Structures are given as structure tokens and as C-alpha cells.
């Protein structure tokens, strides 16, 4: 959950403060931002009843309404914070398939390099199984990577919905994929910087830092975030 914010170009996808997985409701995020404005807005957030922070989507009993055309299930939303890092690479994140963000791959991907017994997936809540898919252009993905090409890759199964480690999943995937000959970063890594709002993650990955080292570098920032956000919490 990278929490660092360097001086990088602002974009629609990196404006929110805090780590990638910030743990706030939209109302709480509005409160957090408003509390730090020089001129606070006339903001009123109405608290929900019957909802607890420990709940997963399935606990609510409500039907899933996609917040984005490519987030078609609660499971895809859980994986999104990690698998979305592949948008900064030449690996398909599943756009143009029936399961965006729950499949990933490329025509050049070698499945055998994921079979090393010492490289078992450590991200809690997820499991990988080999698959093939062919992205096709559609309204939700008019220009998917590798359109009409067969991609070798993996399907992501969400094995539990509480305390999942989506950001760790994304880092683990990028580290493994970067070892393969066909892998490349989009815009020489600037695409990842744009997604995260920080250069530190790309710099660490380009320097062959381990997932554990990348996560450890954010420990102090995470502790600071958890403290700063307290006054915005409603639940």
C-alpha cells in the first residue's frame, strides 16, 4: 500500500492522499480532505447504519453495482488494487475479457517460471491457476492489449475476502513478470509513477528490490497515515 507522495505530475488516478489502499469510505475521504483545506467546504456526510468496517461486500447482502465498467464483481474489486499495477506494463490485466483484473497474461508469458516451488504466492487471499484468453475490443475496453491474440497467463481466484493483500499481490506479479524476456514497462516506468503518485516504487523495482523490501520501506508512512486519518473516521 505505497503511501509515499513525491513531486510528480498530478493525474486523475493519483490525486487522493494516503496509500493506494487507504481504507476509508468515500465520505471519510471527503472529511479527511476537507479538514486539511485552507477554506473548508460546507460538507455534511451522513453516516450509514448497519455497516461495520470489518464487513466485506458479501456481508452487506446487496447486489453488486459496478463502479467502473471493468470492475464487474466484488472479487475483481478486491484484486484491482494489485492487478491494476500491470496497467503500467505490457502485460494484459484482462481488459477485453469476461473477467478484467481477475486474469492476466501475454503471448510471450512463460508459465513455467511461476512453477518454482520457492516462488509460491505470498499475498494473502489469492491463488493463481494457469489459463489462456483472447482479449477483444468492446465498449468497456475499446483498445485492449493484445487484441485478438491468444495470451498465456493466470486466473486469479479470491480465496477469502477479509484482510486480502492486493497491493502485495500486484508487487509479486510485477517482480515475477519483470524477470521474463518479453516484459517491459510502459513509458519507461512513468506509467507506474502516474498510477501511484510516487517514483519510489518504480525505482525500487528497477533496482531489483524484493517485495518485502518495497513493503518495508513504506512502514513508517503507513503508521503516519493511520494516525492522521483518525479524525475523519465515522465507523
Buried (B, 14 or more C-beta within 10 A) or exposed (E): BBBBBEEBEEEEEBEEBBBBBBBBBEBBBBBBBBEEEEEEEEEEBEEEEEEEEEBEBEEBEEEBEEEEEBBBBBBBBBBBBBBBBBBBBBBBBBBBBEBBBBBBBBBBBBBEEBEEEEEEBEBBBBBBEEBEBBBEEBEBBEEBBBBEEEBBBBBBEBEEBEEBBBBBBBBBBBBBBBEBEEBEBBEEBBBBBBBBBBBBBBBBBBEEBEBEEBBEBBEEBBEEBEEBBEEBEBE
